[in-house]
Amino acid sequence: MVTRDLLAGMNDKQAEAVVTTQGPLLVMAGAGSGKTRVLTHRIAYLLENEDVRPWNILAITFTNKAAKEMRERIDNLIQDESSQEIWVSTFHALCVRILRRDIDKLGRSKNFNIVGTSEQKTLMKHVLEELNIDPKQFDSRSLLSAISNAKNELIAPEDYVASSNSPFEQNVAKAYALYQAKLLENQAMDFDDLIMETTKLFHQNPEVLDFYQRKFHYIHVDEYQDTNEAQYQLVKMLAQGYRNLCVVGDADQSIYGWRGATWKIS
């Protein structure tokens, strides 16, 4: 595959983004402007023209559907079995893969379970009963939402306690601590824990972070406008090795502001 094939049909700015391979790159564009196409063609360009190994490339997006579509686009462009060595993943799937390998370094079992929404609600019901909190006054949904927001800001239970002022926050603090204790007791994590525990793993085990920093020479993030603080910190840590981070998105399309999504890059 030659460069002109990858750039066919692209405007000057799109082509520039594809061939700009060194250092951080921020691509901001509106809906339907070919942002994901630029990202996938850039990956193909790295393989075909920069002699980058596929296992040194990471591409992250938000949903399983988007990850599947990105994988299909990359496979169609490269048409080689080596494309399977590229890590194309959601944030959560990436963290599961990392944690399955190294979470024992945090003193936890690699055979952890991941609880879904219904299991979280059931667990929180038991938490409220144990803490004697009136579910009519402080319902499970509100408490779980507050706990999720805390995790997305990388706020641990003990830190949440220190900043709790209102009666609601004080009850969240108590529920958060017991909720986490019960998850740990059952060797389980919720989806927010996956990212939070991965950042914790990296902070406490520099050698693990170093392994992934050396592994991922090029990191790509699609729909970057939807990253929250935890996801931002995760990407920032991974990219500090080579600083070849390409993010694409549209600030006007953010759909996760309610869970702390923010548009920033450093």
Helices and strands as residue ranges (DSSP letters): H 3-7, H 12-19, E 25-28, H 35-49, G 54-56, E 57-61, H 64-78, G 81-85, E 87-90, H 91-102, G 103-106, E 113-114, H 117-131, H 140-152, H 157-162, H 167-185, E 188-189, H 191-204, H 206-215, E 218-221, G 224-226, H 229-239, E 245-249, G 251-253, G 257-259
